[in-house]
Amino acid sequence: MKEFVCLAVFIILSAIFAIAMVVAGFICQYKNRCSVKETTYECGVISTGDARIRFDVKYFNYAVLFLIFDIETIFLYPFAVFVNRLGLFAIIEAFIFVALLLFGLIFAINKKMLRWV
């Protein structure tokens, strides 16, 4: 029962702190508005043109592939730390996981997703 009381106090204090930060933001904000303060600042250079730029889809492909292989390393790190304590079944599962990711890499290479031109 004591743990639930501590948890309730923690949740209530966290909510009060979050609300206090929002209120402090409203209190400390600038009250007077002018056109100079509302413009975007780009290192002292007056901005020109539209901020919306079309990016090529190849950047998206690289980002997705990077995320896939970055997550792979995150999942393999705990396995590498405890490989001595794990049994043969876990090692086989890790090899299957790496094989699936290699299959995905080969698929990306065959679809020419890694070509820059």
C-alpha positions in Angstrom: 0.0 0.0 0.0 2.9 2.3 0.8 4.2 1.9 -2.8 0.9 3.0 -4.3 0.9 6.1 -2.1 4.5 7.0 -3.3 3.4 6.4 -6.9 0.3 8.6 -6.5 2.4 11.4 -4.9 4.9 11.1 -7.7 2.2 11.3 -10.4 0.6 14.3 -8.7 3.9 16.2 -8.3 4.8 15.4 -11.9 1.5 16.8 -13.1 1.8 19.9 -10.9 5.4 20.4 -12.2 4.3 20.1 -15.9 1.4 22.5 -15.4 3.7 25.0 -13.6 6.1 24.9 -16.6 3.3 25.7 -19.0 2.1 28.6 -16.8 5.7 29.9 -16.4 5.9 29.9 -20.2 2.8 32.0 -20.5 4.0 34.4 -17.8 7.5 34.9 -19.2 6.5 35.4 -22.8 6.9 38.7 -24.6 3.8 40.8 -24.4 4.4 43.3 -27.1 4.3 42.1 -30.7 5.9 43.7 -33.7 6.7 42.6 -37.2 10.5 42.3 -36.6 10.1 39.9 -33.7 7.7 37.7 -35.7 10.0 37.2 -38.7 12.3 34.2 -39.1 15.9 34.6 -38.3 18.5 33.1 -40.6 21.9 34.3 -39.3 21.0 37.9 -40.0 20.2 37.3 -43.6 16.7 38.3 -44.7 14.9 35.1 -45.8 13.7 34.8 -49.3 11.5 32.3 -51.1 9.4 29.5 -49.8 10.6 27.3 -46.9 9.1 24.2 -48.4 11.7 22.3 -50.4 11.0 19.1 -52.3 13.4 16.3 -51.4 14.1 13.4 -53.6 12.8 10.0 -52.4 16.3 8.6 -52.3 17.0 10.5 -49.1 13.9 8.8 -47.6 15.2 5.4 -48.7 18.6 6.0 -47.1 16.9 7.2 -43.9 14.7 4.1 -43.7 17.6 1.7 -44.3 19.7 3.6 -41.7 16.9 3.2 -39.1 16.5 -0.5 -39.9 20.2 -1.3 -39.4 20.5 1.1 -36.5 17.7 -0.8 -34.7 19.5 -4.0 -35.6 22.5 -3.0 -33.6 20.3 -1.9 -30.6 18.7 -5.4 -30.6 22.0 -7.2 -31.0 23.8 -5.3 -28.2 22.1 -7.1 -25.3 22.7 -10.4 -27.1 26.5 -9.6 -27.4 26.7 -8.7 -23.7 25.1 -12.0 -22.5 26.2 -14.4 -25.2 28.2 -16.5 -22.7 25.1 -17.1 -20.5 22.7 -17.8 -23.4 22.2 -21.2 -24.8 22.4 -22.6 -28.3 18.8 -21.7 -29.1 19.5 -18.0 -28.5 22.5 -18.0 -30.7 20.5 -19.7 -33.5 17.8 -17.0 -33.1 20.4 -14.3 -33.4 21.8 -15.8 -36.6 18.3 -16.0 -38.0 17.7 -12.3 -37.1 21.0 -11.3 -38.8 20.1 -13.5 -41.8 16.7 -11.7 -42.2 18.4 -8.4 -42.1 21.0 -9.5 -44.6 18.1 -10.6 -46.8 16.6 -7.1 -46.5 19.9 -5.6 -47.5 20.3 -7.8 -50.5 16.7 -6.9 -51.5 17.6 -3.2 -51.2 20.7 -3.7 -53.3 18.7 -5.6 -56.0 16.0 -2.9 -56.1 18.9 -0.4 -56.5 17.8 1.6 -53.5 21.4 2.3 -52.5 22.4 3.9 -55.8 22.9 7.6 -55.5 22.5 8.4 -59.2 
